Amino acid sequence: MKLHQLPEPLTIDELMSQIHSNSILDYEFHQLRNDFQTFFIDICTGKKNLPFTLDPFFKHIFDVNVYPQRLASFLSAILNQPVTIQQILTNQHGQLVEGGTFIIMDIVVRLANGSIVNVEIQRNPYTFQGERLSCYSADLVMRQYQMIRSKTDSGYKDMKPVYSIILYETSSSDFKKFSDQYIHRGGWRFDTGLQLNMLQQFICIPLDIFKKITDNKSTITNELEAWLTFLSSTNPNRIQAVIQTYPDFINVYQSAFTLRRNIKEVFSMFSEALHILDRNEEARYYSELETKIKQREEQIKQKEIQIGQQEQQLEQQEQQLEQQEQQLEQQEQQLEQQEQQLEQQEQQLEQQEQQLEQQEQQLEQQEQQLEQQEQQLEQQEQQLEQQEQQLEQQAKEIARLHALLESNQSAPIQN
């Protein structure tokens, strides 16, 4: 069978005609918010896939009473091993309670080998995902233990692995850090390599990341990829690839596409899903509110610790300020003493300046006297020079006269 041979979705006119023809359905439809009306229309007209991430639709497609092998095939693809479902267990258990109510799981089955599998699908991840998974897995372990103990005295030796499988329509930031991986398998392990038969296994599948990775592929690699494509993709090429690779999936799509044309059934399931969403949103709101309150209390405690530390710091600073004030007072006293000393020094300087002025005046007088004496000396030197010149002239005259005398004495006397 080809994709075009599957039941066609309703046209918008066919859908609205059926809604208007049923007064109850018409009334309830118009009671929905506008965005929910649009979402419902898109589902029925084929613009969007059936919302298998909503609990009623997921359980309808994997109803073991109607499709006994479908869930086994889905789990076999996820667990990488053949699976036979032996028993559908109640999805409510009283071993652990959450907020005063029983823990309610989506689909819980016991396999032929005794393992218990819980399959959950979430549109939006809850807060504290790891903590919730741990609690749900612990509940599966205790449920298995009680079942074994109710039938035999042996307990631990007959315990089998328990699997918590979570599919997310919208992944959290934790998964978006691994944008190239769409399936995460994990369990308990020891850092030394010690091997113990730890029972709890976890498998997380973010469908939005799977769709982003595979939606442009033209082939289907394995049966798990086929199942995840069925749950997440409306791409006709991908759907055709699933049917061509795994012809048995035509029955899966046949049941889904047939359901899509039954608007009363779809609307009933859609309304139930919205009720569950409201309840989950309320639980999530109070969980987040409780988390915020605890965070706020922790912040207040931290603030109180900080305030206490700041008070101690203020006390230390006050003590330091007091010490600094005492030091300042001592410094002020020292400054006063220094100012007094400076005043005395200034007075001494003034006296010294006066003395210097007097000395300068005396020096000026002495300089004037020296200048006068120099002038007198110059005059005396000039006089001495004149006297020397006169003496030289006199000496010359004497010498001439002496020479003349000598010449007269040596000449003969004539009569």
C-alpha positions, 0 to 999 in steps of 0.5 A: 500500500502506498501513502496515498492509499491511506485514509485521507484527512478531512478537509476544513469544510468537512471537519467544520460541517461535522462539528456544527452538525453535533450541538454538544461537540460544537459547544465544547469545541467553541469552549476551547481556547483559540490556539487549541481550536487551531491545533485540533483543526490541524490534527484532523485536517492532516497539517499536524501529526496526531499528538502521540505525546499526549497520553490518550493518543499514545495509549490508544495506538499502543493498546495491548488489548487491541494491538498485542504485538505493537508495543512489544515491537516498539520496546524490542526496537528500543531495548535492542532485544526481542520482547514478549509482553506477559502482563500489563501492570497498573500504572498506579502504585502506592509504594512511593507517593508524590505530593500526597498522591500515588505515583502514576506512570503512563504504560507499565508492562512486565516482560516474559523474562520478569523485567518491568518496563515503564514507558512515559511520554512527555510534551515538556520536561519536568523539573528535576528530571533525574530525581523523578527518574530515580524515584520512578525507577525505584518504584519499579524495583520495589514493585517487582520485589513485592511481586516476587515475594508474594509468590516465593520466599526467594527475593533478590536472586530472581530480580530482573532489570527494570527499564524507565523509557522516557520520550520527550516531545520538547527536550530540555537544555540538558539534552540540547547540549547533545544535539547530535544524539537522540537516544541516551542509555544509562544505568548505575556503574562504578568508577573502579570497573566493579561489576555488580548486577545493578537493576535500574536502566534508563533510556531517554529519547528527545523526539525534537532532536530525533526529528531535526537529525532525521527529517531530511533523510530519504531512508529509514536505517532501523526499526527504532528510527521507523517507530520514532518517525511515526511518533514525531514526523508528518513529512510524507517522504519520511512516512513513505520511507517507513512504509517501504522499509517496514511494510507492517507499519502500514497497519500502524498508519492505517489505524492512526489515519482512520482515527484522525477521521473519527472527530468525536473520538479524537475530540474526546481524547483531545479533551482528556489530554487537555485535562491531563495537561492542566493537571500536569501543568498545575503539578508542574506549577506547584513543583516549580513554585516549591522549587522557587520558594526553596531557592528563595529560602536558600537565598535568604539564608545566604543573604543572612550569612552575608549580612552576618559576615558584613556585620562582622566586617563592619565591626572590624571596620569600626574598630579600625576606624576607632584606631584610625581616629586615635592615630589621627588625634595623635597625628593632630597633636603632633601637627600642633607641636610641629606648627608651634615649632614652625612658628618658633622657627618662623620667628627665628627666621624673621629675626635672622632676616632682620639681622641679614638685612642689617648685615646687608646694609652694613655690607652696602655701606662697606662697599660704598666705603670700599668704592671710595677707597678704591677711587682714592687709591686710583687717584693716588696711583695716578699721582704716583704715576705722575710723580714717577714720571716727574722723577724719571724726567728729573733723573734724566735731567740729572743724568744729562747735567752729570754728563755735561759736568763730566765733559766740562771737567775733562776738557783743557782750560784755554787761556 
